[in-house]
Amino acid sequence: MHACVAGLKTEGPQGILSNRALFSLCALNFFMADVQAGIGPFLGVFLQRHGWQTGPIGSVMMAGGIVGMLATVPAGALIDQTTKKRLFVIIAALCTISASLLLLNSQSTLVVTISQMATALAGAGIGPLMAGMTLGIVRQKGFNAQIGRNQAWNHAGNMVGAGLSGWLGWMFGLPAIFFLEVTFGLLAIAAVLLIPEKSIDHQAARGLEDGKSHAEGKAEGIRSFLRHKPLLILAACLCFFHLGNAAMLPLYGMAVVSAGKGNPAMFTAMTVVVAQAVMIGVSLLAMRFVASRGYWIVLLISFAALPLRGVIAGTFIEHWGVWPVQFLDGIGAGLQSVAVPGLVARLLNGTGRVNVGQGVVMTAQGIGASLSPALGGWLAEELGYSTAFYTLGCFAVLSLGLWIFSASVIRSAEHAHA
């Protein structure tokens, strides 16, 4: 965990408090990764084993995505206002754990749908909570560097969780994965309780380091975001990207497993492990790349990775295909995990609405991500997996084109708020 406190002063009680907070923040990101995803990509193969088809699987995942999408802006507004951020992390963890145990107990359509909605509600709060707590601890000046470290530990947690899930699923069956998630959830709760409450500046956490107050009316806040052109461009690009990206990982796992070319638990775990391993390195490099080249070019690279990923996934539905397909996923998602929250915090610095802004962007991501599983699932069922992958990859071309066309707007706003 030395990387968590690198570059910070450690002298005196305040330094010790900050180091403890950052150490615990990294631990929280590690354990919360598995909790935030729920059983994630294992959901598809788990439900397949219980007689579900790809179309209905995509539909229940879409239902969860819609609920999460609708909750992100209110969650961001609540996180901006509250001084009980640690408590809300605990509530989110308990919500996800309960949803997974519910799913293990019953695989009926109603229960599966409810569990996915509960997981989505928790996930809607976790993203802004993590960003807000980080901003409150390290302030705007240290945010980019720390968010990179956070994401590296988050991806490491996903990788370890997926590896353990694959092994446990192979040795003891897919239900063992649910109990691993419960363990990670309890450890995440322990980690957040170790973060000293005094270390979080709740004004800084919402982008108000100077203590100035801003308009608090909800309607006024929403209208201001609708007029914020750079934020809307970012949101639109991310919506198209996730429309193509969200379904690709679970769909590729189902494609290979249904073709009899991989063990359900082990192959699904491998799809996650490969991507997350790449994301660890990419997250650490991204914060340096952002500092030297800016956010626009980093996000451009992330958008460009998906069309190529779709072509490879559609052409090579093989066990070995996980390596190039998920390597590209690691590049795209790893860069975005650092650049997106960093750019939002930069654009909205001083507004007091940073976490609402994170919620706005997450809502746009959620629109794409919630529609993607249903779209990909029904395409795969009606036209085959290859057609589904090619179609999903095409949506990233839209985000790529819009991002290139809007380069001057994004770069100007980025420099104006530096």
Summary of the structure (lengths in Angstrom):
residues: 418
radius of gyration: 20.1
end to end distance: 29.1
largest distance: 64.5
contacts: 1648
relative contact order: 0.16
helix: 85%
strand: 0%
